[in-house]
């Protein structure tokens, strides 16, 4: 990271370049028929479909907090962060063997084995979790722990990408997470958990 003065100089130039732009560029026109699986998934329960698709990309969808706690305990993921807005509901499911913080300390990112944040939505067709700054309490809490748990309202599960894009509107920063972080840059070998979480979990509420 550049020194504070250099960083501020860079950001000042960016702000100056953006200042004359009063409106964002319009989204390009596209056909909603790019959802190639729409006819195949029509009529399917979206929560069930999301679970199937997440499993195919090495993700996991759970439907109750007790199952989540059992999964974390089995993996010995006992120290983590939880969005303070979610913790009152989830706290009764966690035992004394867990240490859960509701303030994310970015100077101790390696201390957190899991992070629990809110999801903006999900795409059932691809098993994708959608995150944005408006609903994610701490972006680092969603990207740096080995296990990321996205708490997802069932009403925010979209059948396909065009539906999700239309529903998200003009949010400035959206992250699409399809399973754990992956790379195959080294020798063409697929490795998970390199640039982000090694486990991506959706907790449906």
KEVOKE-17116 format. One line per field, with one value per residue (C-alpha): residue number from 1; x, y, z. Coordinates in steps of 0.2 Angstrom, whole numbers, plus 2048, in hexadecimal, padded with zeros to 3 digits. Example, Ala and Ser with C-alpha at 12.3 -4.5 7.8 and 13.67 -1.06 7.14 Angstrom:
i <- (1  2)
x <- (83E  844)
y <- (7EA  7FB)
z <- (827  824)
//
This chain:
i <- (1  2  3  4  5  6  7  8  9  10  11  12  13  14  15  16  17  18  19  20  21  22  23  24  25  26  27  28  29  30  31  32  33  34  35  36  37  38  39  40  41  42  43  44  45  46  47  48  49  50  51  52  53  54  55  56  57  58  59  60  61  62  63  64  65  66  67  68  69  70  71  72  73  74  75  76  77  78  79  80  81  82  83  84  85  86  87  88  89  90  91  92  93  94  95  96  97  98  99  100  101  102  103  104  105  106  107  108  109  110  111  112  113  114  115  116  117  118  119  120  121  122  123  124  125  126  127  128  129  130  131  132  133  134  135  136  137  138  139  140  141  142  143  144  145  146  147  148  149  150  151  152  153  154  155  156  157  158  159  160  161  162  163  164  165  166  167  168  169  170  171  172  173  174  175  176  177  178  179  180  181  182  183  184  185  186  187  188  189  190  191  192  193  194  195  196  197  198  199  200  201  202  203  204  205)
x <- (800  807  80B  7FC  801  803  7F3  7EA  7F2  7EC  7DA  7D9  7DD  7D0  7C3  7C8  7C5  7B4  7AE  7A8  79E  78D  785  78B  78C  77C  77D  77F  770  770  763  75C  75D  76F  768  76B  764  754  748  751  74F  73E  733  741  742  750  757  758  760  76D  772  775  77F  789  78E  794  7A0  7A6  79B  78E  77C  775  764  766  772  775  77B  787  78E  790  79A  7A5  7A8  7AD  7BA  7C0  7BC  7B9  7BE  7B6  7AC  79A  790  78A  778  778  780  770  767  776  77E  773  779  78B  793  7A0  7AE  7AC  7B3  7A9  7AD  7A1  7AF  7BB  7CD  7D6  7E7  7E2  7DB  7E4  7DB  7CA  7C6  7B5  7AB  798  791  781  77F  776  76F  773  771  76A  76F  782  783  789  789  787  790  790  796  784  780  792  797  7A9  7B0  7C0  7B5  7AD  7BE  7CC  7C6  7C8  7B5  7A9  796  78A  779  76D  75A  751  747  758  75C  75A  758  766  772  767  75A  768  770  75E  75B  76C  769  777  782  794  79D  796  7A0  79B  7A0  79E  7A5  7B6  7C4  7CD  7DC  7E5  7F3  801  803  7F1  7ED  7DD  7DF  7D2  7D3  7E2  7DA  7CB  7C1  7C5  7B3  7A4  794  782  777  765  759)
y <- (800  811  81E  828  838  82E  825  835  83D  82F  82F  842  840  833  83E  84C  842  83C  84D  853  843  846  836  824  81D  813  800  7F9  7F1  7DE  7D0  7C7  7B7  7B5  7AB  79B  790  799  78D  77E  786  78D  788  782  787  794  790  77E  782  78E  780  774  781  786  774  772  781  77A  786  782  788  785  789  78A  792  782  779  788  787  774  777  784  779  76A  774  77B  78D  794  7A6  7B2  7C2  7C5  7D4  7DC  7DD  7CA  7C5  7C7  7BA  7AE  7AF  7A2  795  797  78F  795  78C  79A  7AC  7B7  7C9  7D7  7E3  7DE  7E3  7E5  7E4  7D2  7CB  7BA  7B8  7B5  7A3  7A8  7B8  7B9  7C8  7CC  7C8  7D3  7C5  7B5  7AD  79C  797  799  796  7A8  7B3  7C5  7D1  7E4  7F2  7F7  7E7  7E0  7E7  7E5  7E0  7D9  7CD  7C6  7C4  7C0  7B2  7A0  79D  7AB  7A9  7B4  7B5  7B6  7BA  7AD  7BB  7C2  7B2  7B6  7A8  7AF  7BD  7C9  7C9  7CC  7DB  7E3  7E1  7E8  7F8  805  7FE  804  7F5  7E3  7D3  7C3  7B3  7A3  796  798  7A3  79A  79B  790  79C  790  781  781  779  77F  785  78C  799  7A3  7B4  7B3  7A7  794  790  79A  797  79E  79E  79F  7A9)
z <- (800  7FC  80A  810  807  7F6  7F9  7FC  7ED  7E2  7E9  7E7  7D4  7D3  7DB  7D0  7C1  7C7  7CD  7BB  7B9  7C0  7BA  7B8  7A7  7A3  7A3  792  78A  78B  788  797  78D  791  7A0  796  7A4  7A7  79E  7A7  7B9  7B6  7C5  7D0  7E2  7E2  7F3  7EE  7DD  7E5  7F1  7E3  7D8  7E7  7EB  7D9  7DB  7EC  7F6  803  807  818  81E  831  83D  846  837  834  846  844  834  83C  84B  841  837  848  841  852  851  845  842  840  83A  84A  842  840  850  85C  851  84F  860  869  85D  861  870  87C  872  865  865  85A  858  851  84E  840  844  833  83C  841  831  834  845  83D  836  831  82C  82C  822  819  806  7FA  7F0  7E7  7D6  7D6  7C5  7C8  7DB  7DD  7ED  7EA  7F6  7F6  801  806  80F  813  824  821  810  817  822  813  809  815  821  81B  81D  817  81C  812  81B  80D  80D  803  7FA  7F3  7E9  7D7  7CA  7BE  7BA  7B1  7C0  7CC  7C2  7C0  7D3  7D9  7D0  7D1  7DF  7DD  7E3  7E0  7E3  7DB  7E5  7DC  7E8  7F1  7EA  7DC  7D2  7C5  7C1  7C7  7BC  7B7  7C8  7D0  7E2  7ED  7FA  7F3  7F0  7FC  806  805  80A  804  80D  80B  81B  815  820)
//
